[in-house]
Every structure is written in structure tokens, then in C-alpha cells.
């Protein structure tokens, strides 16, 4: 296969959304310009049934390598997911069974296909080699690291300071992830910046066991205004299993300071183009509408994106009620019952708080802070917050 060595494409690959490159940028740049085909991988532990936007950021970077003609591997952590990556975790993860892990990754290939050319993507599972390691092998791997190195991880330090346990098996997780690189004999690995420690463990093992210099590329993380990454644990993730409406609405809920990095990490829009979009559209809401449209197009299509854009503008800018509202047979029920039974809230106490906060409407009219027992009738439109609507049948 002919390797593309276009300098501008290589520069974009090395800079857009990139946090760090190990051993350094010059090392990787020289290899990319040499015309040599590199092999690299992205590892994903299937701890949940869907990929999310954090995974997609790394998949987009993997696609850039793929478009230049390099060999890319999507590695499913079918063994490591059973143990659980301790990164950023302030408590020991609950172990998963192999059956649960394999069930979780059923949709990954289809979801990754929104970004990668799956005909040119190799999919591997790390239980194929990690299942075969015996105790002697594990001891030999562990000899490449010190306890001090493991304790440098800030999440372990936090747990120890808080009197919380650190599992010995959690020390072994970086060894397992590092051994993936050795087993596949790759040239490099990429992943989120929060995976730096684990990926560098692979660099150590590659050097010591294969006498090979592995490159590591870490990507920037998509974080909210409080510095929390968008992910499953934080409860603010965009899942690739979400509907077009959910993805559009969640992007619109991002803080304004996430617009620039949202374009950089979550779209294929060239930098000069998205900078122009931001400059020409002064209102952050308009910038986010374009951002949301671009993101939805990747995982659905242009038609779906345009429809959700129109629905959003009609609902929030023009204060119209959206079309295709979900219906429920709740006529005659109190507004408290409607909110709970429809799933808009988890409890009646939460429903009362939302009503008292002015966040609930019936037919565009706010429900009073003491109208908890008001009955709804057929044809009423119940609204909670900005995005949740329900038609009473």
C-alpha cells in the first residue's frame, strides 16, 4: 500500500487534538515522512454497551493514520475489562465476567464504522494472549516496574490519603495493557491523555522485551467547564448509541467555553473553517447549533442533523412545541404522577423541586409552586426543562 507523506496532512495529524507524543514529535514525524507503513492501535475496554464521544476522539485520530495508509488495530480489552482500569477511579472497580464483557462490545464495530474504514481495520481481543500468561510470566512482567512507580499515580495517592483500599490487581493493570503492545508487536499506540501511564508502561515493556521504540500519542480530553471529562462516570457523556435528538440536545447544553475544543476534537471540520464559523457567528448559541449539526451528521446523516437543528430552533428560539412528541396514557393523573410515571424525574420529591423551581409547564404555562395535584387532560403538552416534552393521550 502506498503511504501518503503529504506534509500538511502529517502536520495536522501531529497537532490537532494532540496533548503529547512520546518519545517526542520529531521521532514520529520522521517515521511518518519516511514512507514506512506503521502499525498502531487503540485499546477500548468494553465496560459498557456503547462507545461514547471520548472514544470517538481517539477513533478520529486513528482514522487520520488510516487515511495516510498506516495499519490500524482496534483492540477490544476482553481480558483487561474484567479487571478494570483504575485510571481516575477513587474506588476499586467491580469485576466483570467474560460473558458480560463480550456482550458489552456487540455494538462497538458498528459504532466505530461511523469513523473508521472497517475494511482496513483489524479487530483484536486481548484475552487471546493474556489468558495464556502463567504466574511466572506475570512475575517477569512485574519485574520491569517498581512499587514507587505505581504509587506515583495520583488516584492511588488520593485513595491512600483517604484511607481507601488499593487492590494489588490494580497495580497489574498497566502491565496487562503494556503487554498488549508486546503481543501485537506494534509501532505505536494512541489514546486519551488520561491513559498516559498505561500506554507508557507499554513503551517500557517494548524496550525491555523487544528492544523496540514504541511511540505513544495522547489526545486532549473533552472536558466541561468544571474540568470534568465527558464520560460514563461523570454522567454527562454523549453515547454513540444516543438518538440524533439526544446528541444534538446534549451538545447544545455544553458550556460556551467548550465550543472551540468541541470543533477540534469532535468534528472533521478543518481548523481554518471552524475558526471562521466561530468568528462569523458571534452568538455562542449559533456556534453550538453548527457544532451540534456537524457532530450529529457523523453518527447519523445530514438530513437527521438538519431536522434536529430545525426542531431546536423552533422549540427554543421560536418557542414552538416540537413535532413527534412522545405520548403517554396519563390523562386524569396529577402533574406529580405524570412526571414520575413518564420517567421525566426519578421521584415525586424531585418533581416538586422542579415545579417549585419553575421548570415545569403545561401547554406553555408554568405550573405554580403549589399546584402539585393539578390534573392533566388528554391533549395537554407537559414540558420539563428545555428539552423534555410529553403529550397526554
CORTAGI-V213281 format. One record per pair of residues at least 24 apart in sequence whose C-alpha atoms are under 7 Angstrom apart, sorted by the first residue. I is the first residue (numbers start at 1). J is the second residue. D is the distance in Angstrom with one decimal. If there is no record, write none. Layout:
i=[I	I]
j=[J	J]
d=[D	D]
This chain:
i=[1	2	3	3	3	3	4	4	5	5	5	13	16	17	17	17	17	18	18	18	19	19	19	19	20	20	21	21	21	22	22	22	23	28	37	37	37	38	38	38	39	39	39	39	39	39	40	40	40	40	40	40	40	41	41	41	41	41	41	41	42	42	42	42	42	42	43	43	43	43	44	44	44	45	45	45	45	45	46	46	46	46	46	46	47	47	47	48	49	49	50	50	50	50	50	51	51	51	51	52	52	52	52	53	53	53	53	54	54	57	57	58	58	58	59	59	60	63	63	72	72	73	73	73	74	74	74	74	75	75	75	75	76	76	76	77	77	78	78	78	78	79	79	79	80	85	86	87	88	89	90	90	92	92	111	114	114	126	141	142	174	174	175	177	178	178	179	181	182	187	187	188	188	188	189	189	189	190	190	190	191	191	191	192	192	192	192	193	193	193	193	224	224	225	225	244	244	244	245	247	248	248	248	248	251	252	252	252	256	259	263	266	267	267	325	325	325	326	326	327	327	327	327	328	328	328	329	329	330	330	331	331	331	331	331	332	332	332	333	333	334	334	334	334	335	335	335	335	335	336	336	359	359	360	360]
j=[69	69	35	37	68	69	68	69	32	33	35	64	264	219	220	264	265	218	219	220	193	218	219	220	217	218	216	217	218	215	216	217	215	215	69	70	71	70	71	187	70	71	72	186	187	188	71	72	73	186	187	188	189	72	73	74	75	188	189	190	73	74	75	189	190	191	74	75	76	77	75	76	77	76	77	78	80	81	76	77	81	101	104	105	81	101	104	104	104	105	107	108	239	240	241	108	111	239	240	237	238	239	240	237	238	239	240	230	231	265	266	191	192	219	115	116	115	115	116	121	122	121	122	123	121	122	123	124	123	124	125	126	124	125	126	125	126	102	125	126	127	126	127	130	176	173	170	155	155	155	155	159	166	167	240	298	299	180	175	175	198	201	201	202	202	205	205	206	206	214	215	214	215	216	215	216	217	216	217	218	217	218	219	218	219	220	221	218	219	220	221	255	258	255	257	296	300	304	308	296	292	293	296	308	292	288	289	292	284	288	291	295	294	295	389	390	391	390	391	390	391	392	393	391	392	393	392	393	392	393	376	377	378	392	393	375	376	377	375	376	373	374	375	376	372	373	374	375	376	372	373	384	385	384	385]
d=[6.7	6.5	5.5	6.5	5.8	4.9	4.8	6.3	6.6	5.2	6.4	6.3	6.8	5.7	5.4	6.2	5.7	6.1	4.5	5.7	6.7	5.5	5.0	5.1	5.9	5.2	5.7	4.6	6.4	5.4	5.0	6.5	6.3	6.9	6.9	5.2	6.9	5.2	6.1	6.0	6.2	4.6	5.8	5.3	5.2	6.5	6.5	5.2	6.2	5.6	5.7	4.5	5.2	5.6	4.5	5.8	6.6	6.7	5.0	6.4	6.5	5.3	6.0	6.1	5.6	6.2	6.2	4.5	5.9	6.5	6.2	5.3	5.7	6.0	4.3	6.8	6.6	4.9	6.9	6.5	6.0	5.8	5.6	5.5	6.0	6.5	6.7	5.5	4.1	6.0	6.6	6.6	6.3	6.3	5.9	6.3	7.0	6.1	5.6	6.6	5.7	4.1	5.2	7.0	5.6	6.3	6.8	6.7	6.6	5.7	6.0	5.7	6.7	6.9	6.6	7.0	6.3	6.8	5.5	5.7	6.5	5.8	4.7	5.8	6.9	6.2	4.9	6.4	5.8	4.9	5.7	6.9	6.1	4.8	6.5	6.1	5.5	6.7	5.7	5.7	5.4	5.8	4.6	6.7	7.0	6.4	6.2	7.0	5.7	6.4	6.2	6.0	6.9	6.8	6.5	6.5	5.8	6.7	6.6	6.9	4.7	6.0	6.6	6.8	3.4	6.4	6.8	7.0	5.7	5.2	6.5	5.0	4.5	5.6	6.5	5.1	6.4	5.7	4.7	5.7	6.7	5.3	6.0	5.3	4.7	6.4	6.3	4.8	5.3	5.8	6.5	6.9	6.7	6.1	6.8	6.0	6.9	6.8	5.9	6.6	5.1	7.0	6.5	6.7	5.6	5.9	6.8	6.8	6.1	6.5	6.4	6.7	6.5	6.1	6.3	6.0	6.2	5.4	6.1	5.7	4.5	5.8	6.2	6.4	5.3	5.6	6.1	4.8	5.9	6.5	5.6	4.6	5.2	5.9	6.1	5.4	5.4	5.6	5.4	6.0	4.9	5.3	4.4	6.3	6.2	6.2	5.9	6.1	6.5	6.0	6.8	5.7	5.1	4.6	6.5]
